[in-house]
Amino acid sequence: MAGELPLARFCFRPDPPSVWDMLRSGVADVSTVIPDSILDLPAVQLPGPGAPLVIADPALVRDVLNDREGRFERDRFMRRLLRRAWGKGLAAAEGQSWQDQRRAAAPAFRPQAVADNAPAFAAAAAKAVENWPQDEPVELTRRTARIIADVVFTTLVNGRGEVDTAAVAADMPGYVRRIASFGNRDLLPLPEAWHDRLSGIDRDPAVRRVRALAERLAAGRGTSEIDLVTLLDGVGPVEDNLRGLFPAAMDSTVAGTSWTLYTLACRPAWQARVAEEARGCGGDLRLENLPLTRRVVQEALRLYPPAPFLIRTSASKGQLGGFPLNKGQPVAIAIYAMHRHRIVWDNPDAFDPDRFLPECGTQSGWLPFGAGPRVCIAAQFALAEIAVAVARLLAELELTPTGAEPKVSLQVTTKSINGLHVTARPRP
């Protein structure tokens, strides 16, 4: 379509990796050792003892994620990451503790609760519009981080107006990068405290500030406050849940919002349609009133899933899709590859929100929020948050991409290592 720019994408390696490649970079960033053939095949076995089986077939992915028989368990690196972020809170909990905490948190993410929070989503975006620089380059991830931080501390956590949301937003990339940093040293059979010490987590300024904020908010909470943490109080540790909630509620949503806005900046016609739909709502910006914007967000999350990989470990010797699995062998669920798989999707690298029209049916290869018992509890909340924020912004701002093409990385989240840059001007 006229006026559209090519969309940035991540390129898997053109040739199979060697064992040396696996040792050099496979632990730190599994995406760097996956061959491009994963976009045509259901699975690829990486080389070396104990190397991951990478899967991208929707049926295999759902088989692993829907497992209720104990065939697969959390990977040790994922356990370490969740412990660093959540302590013994919701996302890191296991067994009965996890069930109790998830059940307690559920009311915050029911459809009515999501609808009730739509005005807060729109208000945070409206605040950003007021302060958005006109006709000068801005980096979208930083701008949207402030919006999402405002949402978090007015809907999920009662910040009592005392939280510097801009400072929290600025700390979050460094915080996530530090707690999610892994390398070959993490393969050593050392106590968890030693791994943390070697990684420098406790010395990191961003980590210390985020932990201090969680401690302060937990200590100052009153009995009359109603938010997600109140629901979890008495069921799970308050400070741990606060500490884990910050990155969980911000990092992936910031990525989803930023990529959606940048993708629309590259597609002026679709951007105009989103703006028209938003303006036609008469100020009632709820997800059910934004069907086109919802499809646009779904397609952006297909092209740029915030969590490009999920990792599980085989709990026993067996097989998956004809591939043998040893006990303790990792299974890398390549969400990014599945979302662009050449067999699963027609024209997979194209931006086509109409894939998600109701008459097209359910897209089994679309899993930006996971699936199964551990599916993201906030999936509908995040989808509505992104759609409302995008609609509110574009109702008043016209975005144009600027600067270099994004360099896509799949390390931890799907992000651009050189940023997502746009200019804005008032929409006529």
C-alpha positions as CSV (number, residue, x, y, z in Angstrom):
1,M,0.0,0.0,0.0
2,A,1.3,3.5,-0.8
3,G,3.1,5.2,2.0
4,E,3.9,2.0,3.9
5,L,7.4,1.2,5.0
6,P,8.9,-2.3,5.3
7,L,8.5,-3.7,8.7
8,A,11.6,-4.6,10.7
9,R,12.0,-8.3,11.6
10,F,14.5,-10.5,13.3
11,C,16.6,-12.8,11.1
12,F,17.5,-16.2,12.5
13,R,20.9,-17.5,11.4
14,P,21.1,-18.9,7.8
15,D,23.1,-22.0,8.7
16,P,22.9,-24.6,11.5
17,P,24.9,-23.7,14.6
18,S,27.9,-25.5,15.8
19,V,28.6,-26.7,19.4
20,W,31.0,-23.8,19.7
21,D,28.2,-21.4,18.7
22,M,26.1,-22.9,21.5
23,L,28.8,-22.5,24.1
24,R,29.6,-19.0,22.9
25,S,26.2,-17.4,22.9
26,G,23.4,-20.1,23.2
27,V,22.9,-19.6,26.9
28,A,22.9,-15.8,26.9
29,D,20.6,-15.5,23.9
30,V,19.1,-18.6,22.4
31,S,17.8,-16.7,19.4
32,T,21.3,-16.3,18.1
33,V,21.8,-20.0,17.6
34,I,18.4,-21.0,16.0
35,P,18.6,-21.6,12.2
36,D,16.2,-20.0,9.8
37,S,14.7,-23.4,9.0
38,I,12.6,-23.1,12.2
39,L,10.3,-20.9,10.1
40,D,9.5,-24.0,7.9
41,L,9.8,-26.9,10.3
42,P,7.8,-27.9,13.4
43,A,10.9,-28.2,15.5
44,V,14.7,-28.1,15.3
45,Q,17.1,-29.9,17.6
46,L,20.1,-27.7,18.5
47,P,23.6,-29.4,18.7
48,G,25.4,-30.5,21.8
49,P,24.7,-32.5,24.9
50,G,21.6,-31.3,26.7
51,A,20.9,-28.6,24.0
52,P,17.3,-27.4,23.6
53,L,14.7,-28.7,21.3
54,V,13.2,-25.6,19.6
55,I,9.6,-25.9,18.7
56,A,7.4,-23.6,16.6
57,D,4.5,-25.9,15.6
58,P,1.2,-24.7,17.3
59,A,0.2,-28.3,18.2
60,L,3.5,-29.1,19.8
61,V,3.6,-25.7,21.6
62,R,0.1,-26.3,23.0
63,D,1.0,-29.8,24.0
64,V,3.8,-28.5,26.1
65,L,2.0,-25.5,27.6
66,N,-1.2,-27.4,28.3
67,D,0.7,-30.2,30.1
68,R,-1.1,-31.3,33.2
69,E,0.6,-34.6,33.6
70,G,3.9,-33.3,34.8
71,R,5.8,-34.2,31.6
72,F,7.3,-30.7,31.5
73,E,8.4,-28.3,34.2
74,R,9.9,-24.9,34.4
75,D,13.4,-24.5,33.2
76,R,16.0,-23.7,35.9
77,F,16.9,-20.3,34.3
78,M,13.2,-19.4,34.3
79,R,12.9,-20.4,37.9
80,R,15.9,-18.3,38.7
81,L,14.5,-15.3,36.9
82,L,11.1,-15.5,38.5
83,R,12.7,-15.9,42.0
84,R,14.8,-12.8,41.4
85,A,11.7,-10.8,40.3
86,W,8.9,-12.3,42.5
87,G,10.5,-14.0,45.5
88,K,7.7,-16.2,46.7
89,G,5.0,-14.1,45.0
90,L,2.4,-15.1,42.4
91,A,4.5,-15.8,39.2
92,A,7.3,-17.7,41.1
93,A,5.0,-19.7,43.4
94,E,4.4,-23.4,42.8
95,G,1.8,-25.9,43.9
96,Q,-0.9,-24.9,46.3
97,S,0.7,-21.5,47.0
98,W,0.5,-20.7,43.3
99,Q,-3.1,-21.9,43.0
100,D,-4.2,-19.8,46.1
101,Q,-2.4,-16.6,44.8
102,R,-3.7,-16.9,41.3
103,R,-7.3,-17.5,42.6
104,A,-7.0,-14.5,44.9
105,A,-5.7,-12.2,42.0
106,A,-8.3,-13.3,39.5
107,P,-10.9,-10.6,40.4
108,A,-8.6,-7.8,39.2
109,F,-8.5,-9.2,35.7
110,R,-12.2,-10.2,35.2
111,P,-13.9,-8.6,32.2
112,Q,-15.9,-6.1,34.3
113,A,-12.7,-5.0,36.2
114,V,-10.9,-4.5,32.9
115,A,-13.8,-2.4,31.5
116,D,-13.9,-0.4,34.7
117,N,-10.2,0.5,34.3
118,A,-10.6,1.7,30.7
119,P,-10.9,5.4,31.8
120,A,-7.6,5.1,33.6
121,F,-6.0,3.7,30.5
122,A,-7.3,6.6,28.5
123,A,-6.4,9.2,31.1
124,A,-2.8,8.0,31.2
125,A,-2.5,8.3,27.4
126,A,-4.2,11.8,27.5
127,K,-1.6,12.9,30.0
128,A,1.1,11.8,27.6
129,V,-0.5,13.7,24.7
130,E,-0.3,16.9,26.7
131,N,3.5,16.5,27.2
132,W,4.4,15.0,23.8
133,P,7.0,17.0,21.9
134,Q,5.8,18.2,18.6
135,D,7.7,17.8,15.3
136,E,10.8,16.4,17.0
137,P,12.1,12.9,17.2
138,V,11.1,10.8,20.3
139,E,11.9,7.3,21.3
140,L,8.6,5.4,21.7
141,T,9.6,2.9,24.3
142,R,10.6,5.6,26.8
143,R,7.4,7.6,26.1
144,T,5.0,4.6,26.4
145,A,6.8,3.4,29.6
146,R,5.6,6.5,31.4
147,I,2.0,5.8,30.2
148,I,2.1,2.2,31.5
149,A,3.7,3.2,34.8
150,D,0.9,5.7,35.4
151,V,-1.6,2.9,34.7
152,V,0.1,0.5,37.0
153,F,0.1,2.9,40.0
154,T,-3.5,4.0,39.5
155,T,-5.1,0.6,38.8
156,L,-3.1,-2.4,40.0
157,V,-1.2,-0.7,42.8
158,N,-2.3,2.2,44.9
159,G,0.7,4.5,44.7
160,R,-1.2,7.1,46.8
161,G,0.1,9.8,44.4
162,E,3.6,9.4,46.0
163,V,5.3,7.3,43.3
164,D,7.6,9.0,40.7
165,T,6.2,7.0,37.8
166,A,8.8,8.6,35.3
167,A,11.6,7.3,37.5
168,V,10.1,3.8,37.8
169,A,9.7,3.7,34.0
170,A,13.3,4.8,33.5
171,D,14.6,2.1,35.9
172,M,12.6,-0.8,34.5
173,P,14.7,-1.6,31.4
174,G,17.9,-1.8,33.5
175,Y,16.1,-3.8,36.2
176,V,14.8,-6.4,33.8
177,R,18.1,-6.6,31.9
178,R,19.9,-7.3,35.2
179,I,17.6,-10.0,36.6
180,A,17.3,-11.7,33.3
181,S,21.0,-11.7,32.4
182,F,22.3,-15.3,31.9
183,G,25.6,-16.7,30.7
184,N,27.7,-19.9,30.9
185,R,28.4,-19.3,34.5
186,D,24.7,-20.0,35.2
187,L,25.3,-23.6,34.2
188,L,27.6,-24.1,37.2
189,P,26.1,-26.1,40.1
190,L,26.3,-23.3,42.7
191,P,23.9,-22.2,45.4
192,E,21.4,-19.6,44.2
193,A,22.8,-16.9,46.4
194,W,26.2,-17.4,44.7
195,H,24.6,-17.0,41.3
196,D,23.0,-13.8,42.4
197,R,26.3,-12.5,43.8
198,L,28.2,-13.3,40.6
199,S,25.6,-11.6,38.5
200,G,25.9,-8.4,40.6
201,I,22.1,-8.1,41.1
202,D,22.3,-6.7,44.7
203,R,24.8,-4.0,43.6
204,D,22.8,-2.8,40.7
205,P,21.3,0.7,41.3
206,A,18.1,0.1,39.4
207,V,17.4,-3.2,41.2
208,R,18.1,-1.5,44.6
209,R,15.7,1.4,43.8
210,V,12.9,-1.0,42.6
211,R,13.3,-3.1,45.7
212,A,13.3,-0.1,47.9
213,L,10.0,1.2,46.3
214,A,8.3,-2.2,46.9
215,E,9.5,-2.2,50.5
216,R,8.2,1.3,51.1
217,L,4.8,0.7,49.5
218,A,4.4,-2.6,51.4
219,A,5.2,-1.0,54.7
220,G,2.9,2.0,54.2
221,R,-0.2,0.2,53.0
222,G,-3.5,0.8,54.8
223,T,-6.4,-1.6,55.3
224,S,-8.8,0.5,53.2
225,E,-6.8,0.3,49.9
226,I,-8.3,-1.8,47.2
227,D,-6.0,-3.0,44.5
228,L,-4.3,-6.2,43.2
229,V,-1.9,-6.3,46.1
230,T,-4.7,-6.1,48.6
231,L,-6.3,-9.2,47.0
232,L,-3.0,-11.0,47.4
233,D,-2.4,-9.8,51.0
234,G,-2.6,-12.7,53.4
235,V,-2.3,-15.2,50.6
236,G,1.1,-14.3,49.3
237,P,4.0,-12.0,50.4
238,V,3.0,-8.4,49.8
239,E,6.5,-7.0,49.2
240,D,7.5,-9.9,46.8
241,N,4.3,-9.4,44.8
242,L,4.9,-5.7,44.5
243,R,8.5,-6.3,43.4
244,G,7.4,-8.8,40.8
245,L,4.4,-6.9,39.6
246,F,6.4,-3.8,38.5
247,P,8.3,-5.5,35.6
248,A,5.5,-8.0,34.8
249,A,2.9,-5.2,34.4
250,M,5.2,-2.8,32.6
251,D,7.9,-4.5,30.5
252,S,5.8,-6.6,28.1
253,T,3.0,-4.0,27.9
254,V,5.5,-1.2,27.1
255,A,6.9,-3.4,24.3
256,G,3.5,-4.2,22.9
257,T,2.3,-0.6,23.0
258,S,5.5,0.7,21.4
259,W,5.6,-1.8,18.6
260,T,1.9,-1.2,17.8
261,L,2.5,2.6,17.6
262,Y,5.6,2.2,15.5
263,T,4.0,-0.3,13.1
264,L,1.1,2.2,12.6
265,A,3.5,5.0,12.1
266,C,4.9,3.0,9.2
267,R,1.3,2.5,7.9
268,P,-0.4,5.8,7.6
269,A,-3.7,4.4,6.2
270,W,-4.2,2.0,9.1
271,Q,-3.1,4.7,11.6
272,A,-5.8,7.0,10.2
273,R,-8.4,4.2,10.5
274,V,-7.5,3.7,14.2
275,A,-7.8,7.4,14.8
276,E,-11.2,7.6,13.1
277,E,-12.5,4.7,15.2
278,A,-11.2,6.4,18.4
279,R,-12.8,9.7,17.5
280,G,-16.1,7.9,16.8
281,C,-16.4,6.5,20.3
282,G,-17.4,9.8,21.8
283,G,-14.9,9.4,24.6
284,D,-16.0,5.9,25.6
285,L,-12.8,4.1,24.8
286,R,-13.3,0.6,25.9
287,L,-12.0,-2.5,24.1
288,E,-15.5,-3.6,23.0
289,N,-15.9,-0.2,21.2
290,L,-12.5,-0.6,19.4
291,P,-12.8,-3.7,17.2
292,L,-10.5,-2.5,14.5
293,T,-7.9,-1.2,17.0
294,R,-8.1,-4.6,18.8
295,R,-7.3,-6.4,15.5
296,V,-4.4,-4.0,14.9
297,V,-3.0,-4.7,18.4
298,Q,-3.4,-8.5,17.9
299,E,-1.5,-8.3,14.6
300,A,1.3,-6.1,16.2
301,L,1.6,-8.7,19.0
302,R,1.9,-11.4,16.3
303,L,4.7,-9.7,14.6
304,Y,6.4,-8.5,17.7
305,P,5.4,-10.8,20.7
306,P,6.7,-9.3,23.9
307,A,7.9,-12.7,25.1
308,P,9.6,-14.3,22.1
309,F,10.5,-17.5,23.9
310,L,9.1,-19.6,26.7
311,I,11.3,-22.4,28.1
312,R,10.2,-25.7,29.7
313,T,12.3,-28.7,30.7
314,S,11.4,-32.3,30.1
315,A,10.7,-34.0,33.4
316,S,11.5,-37.5,32.2
317,K,12.8,-39.3,29.1
318,G,10.3,-39.4,26.3
319,Q,9.6,-37.7,22.9
320,L,7.8,-34.7,21.5
321,G,6.6,-34.7,17.9
322,G,8.9,-37.6,17.0
323,F,11.9,-35.9,18.6
324,P,13.6,-37.8,21.5
325,L,13.8,-35.9,24.8
326,N,16.1,-36.7,27.7
327,K,15.2,-36.0,31.3
328,G,16.3,-32.4,32.1
329,Q,16.5,-31.4,28.4
330,P,15.2,-27.8,27.7
331,V,12.4,-27.2,25.2
332,A,12.5,-23.7,23.7
333,I,9.0,-22.6,22.6
334,A,9.8,-20.1,19.9
335,I,6.7,-17.8,20.0
336,Y,8.3,-15.3,17.6
337,A,9.0,-18.1,15.0
338,M,5.5,-19.6,15.4
339,H,4.0,-16.2,14.9
340,R,5.9,-15.8,11.6
341,H,5.9,-19.5,10.5
342,R,5.6,-19.9,6.8
343,I,3.3,-22.9,7.0
344,V,1.1,-21.5,9.8
345,W,0.4,-18.1,8.3
346,D,-0.3,-16.7,4.8
347,N,2.3,-14.0,4.0
348,P,3.6,-14.1,7.6
349,D,5.8,-11.0,7.4
350,A,3.0,-8.8,6.2
351,F,0.9,-6.5,8.5
352,D,-2.7,-7.7,8.0
353,P,-5.0,-7.1,11.0
354,D,-7.9,-8.6,9.1
355,R,-6.4,-12.0,9.9
356,F,-8.3,-11.5,13.2
357,L,-11.7,-10.7,11.8
358,P,-14.3,-12.9,13.6
359,E,-15.2,-14.7,10.4
360,C,-11.5,-15.9,10.1
361,G,-11.9,-18.0,13.2
362,T,-9.4,-18.7,16.0
363,Q,-5.8,-18.4,15.1
364,S,-4.2,-21.4,16.8
365,G,-0.7,-20.0,16.1
366,W,-1.2,-16.8,18.0
367,L,0.0,-17.1,21.6
368,P,1.5,-13.8,22.8
369,F,0.3,-14.4,26.3
370,G,1.1,-18.2,26.5
371,A,-1.5,-20.9,27.0
372,G,-2.4,-23.6,29.5
373,P,-2.5,-23.4,33.3
374,R,0.3,-20.7,33.4
375,V,-1.3,-18.5,30.7
376,C,-0.8,-14.8,31.6
377,I,-3.6,-13.9,34.1
378,A,-3.5,-10.3,32.8
379,A,-3.9,-11.1,29.1
380,Q,-7.2,-9.3,28.6
381,F,-6.1,-6.4,30.8
382,A,-3.0,-5.9,28.7
383,L,-4.8,-6.2,25.4
384,A,-7.4,-3.6,26.5
385,E,-4.6,-1.4,28.0
386,I,-2.6,-1.3,24.8
387,A,-5.7,-0.8,22.6
388,V,-7.1,2.1,24.6
389,A,-3.8,3.8,25.0
390,V,-3.0,3.5,21.3
391,A,-6.5,4.8,20.3
392,R,-6.3,7.7,22.7
393,L,-2.9,8.8,21.5
394,L,-3.7,8.5,17.8
395,A,-7.0,10.3,18.1
396,E,-4.9,13.5,18.6
397,L,-1.4,12.7,17.3
398,E,-0.2,11.7,13.8
399,L,3.0,9.7,14.0
400,T,5.7,9.4,11.4
401,P,8.7,7.1,11.6
402,T,12.1,8.7,11.7
403,G,15.7,7.7,12.1
404,A,17.3,4.3,11.3
405,E,15.3,1.1,10.8
406,P,14.9,-0.8,14.1
407,K,17.4,-3.6,14.8
408,V,15.2,-6.3,16.3
409,S,16.5,-8.4,19.2
410,L,14.8,-11.4,20.8
411,Q,16.9,-11.4,24.0
412,V,14.4,-11.5,26.9
413,T,11.8,-9.4,25.1
414,T,11.2,-8.5,21.4
415,K,12.8,-5.1,21.3
416,S,14.7,-2.7,19.0
417,I,18.3,-2.3,20.3
418,N,18.5,1.1,18.6
419,G,15.1,2.3,19.6
420,L,11.8,3.0,17.9
421,H,11.9,6.6,16.8
422,V,9.0,8.8,15.5
423,T,7.9,12.4,15.2
424,A,4.5,13.6,16.1
425,R,2.2,16.4,15.1
426,P,-1.4,17.3,16.0
427,R,-3.9,15.2,14.0
428,P,-6.1,17.5,11.8
